[in-house]
Amino acid sequence: MTDKIKYSNISVSKRTYADLQKLSKKILPGKTPLSISKTVDVLVNEKMQFFQNIQDNGKKVIEHEYRSKI
């Protein structure tokens, strides 16, 4: 039985599900396809890391500009 404290369920359109199935085979080429839930995990984690990098780089630019004015 699924641990409801750790996991949630989502619904996606059939087209999105089909796209996830295709992506699950391409994330680790030559290996066993990922499960749909693991595919969603990988995609979300990659996007979150991307946005975190943008945020971190933005802070560095602002700090650099501030320090260069001093």
C-alpha positions as CSV (number, residue, x, y, z in Angstrom):
1,M,0.0,0.0,0.0
2,T,1.2,3.5,-0.8
3,D,2.4,5.6,2.0
4,K,0.1,8.7,1.8
5,I,2.5,10.7,4.0
6,K,5.3,10.4,1.4
7,Y,3.5,10.3,-1.9
8,S,0.7,12.0,-3.8
9,N,-1.0,11.2,-7.1
10,I,-1.4,13.4,-10.1
11,S,-3.5,13.1,-13.2
12,V,-2.2,14.1,-16.6
13,S,-3.8,14.1,-20.1
14,K,-3.3,11.1,-22.3
15,R,-1.1,13.1,-24.5
16,T,1.2,14.1,-21.6
17,Y,1.2,10.5,-20.4
18,A,2.3,9.4,-23.9
19,D,5.0,12.0,-23.9
20,L,6.2,10.9,-20.5
21,Q,6.4,7.3,-21.8
22,K,8.6,8.6,-24.7
23,L,10.8,10.6,-22.4
24,S,11.2,7.7,-20.0
25,K,13.1,5.9,-22.7
26,K,15.3,8.8,-23.6
27,I,16.5,10.0,-20.2
28,L,18.8,7.0,-19.9
29,P,19.3,5.7,-23.4
30,G,20.2,2.0,-23.7
31,K,18.9,1.3,-20.2
32,T,15.5,0.1,-19.0
33,P,12.9,2.9,-19.3
34,L,12.2,4.8,-16.2
35,S,8.8,4.5,-14.5
36,I,6.4,7.4,-15.3
37,S,6.7,8.7,-11.7
38,K,10.5,8.6,-11.8
39,T,10.4,10.4,-15.1
40,V,8.3,13.1,-13.6
41,D,10.8,13.3,-10.6
42,V,13.8,13.7,-13.0
43,L,12.1,16.4,-15.1
44,V,10.9,18.4,-12.1
45,N,14.3,18.1,-10.3
46,E,16.1,19.3,-13.5
47,K,13.8,22.3,-13.8
48,M,14.1,23.2,-10.1
49,Q,17.9,23.0,-10.4
50,F,17.7,25.2,-13.5
51,F,15.7,27.9,-11.7
52,Q,17.9,27.6,-8.6
53,N,20.9,28.3,-10.7
54,I,19.3,31.3,-12.3
55,Q,18.4,32.6,-8.9
56,D,21.9,32.0,-7.5
57,N,23.5,33.6,-10.5
58,G,21.3,36.6,-10.3
59,K,22.3,37.1,-6.6
60,K,26.0,36.8,-7.6
61,V,25.6,39.5,-10.3
62,I,23.8,41.8,-7.9
63,E,26.5,41.3,-5.2
64,H,29.3,41.8,-7.8
65,E,27.7,45.1,-9.0
66,Y,27.3,46.3,-5.4
67,R,30.9,45.5,-4.5
68,S,32.2,47.1,-7.7
69,K,30.5,50.4,-6.7
70,I,32.1,50.5,-3.3
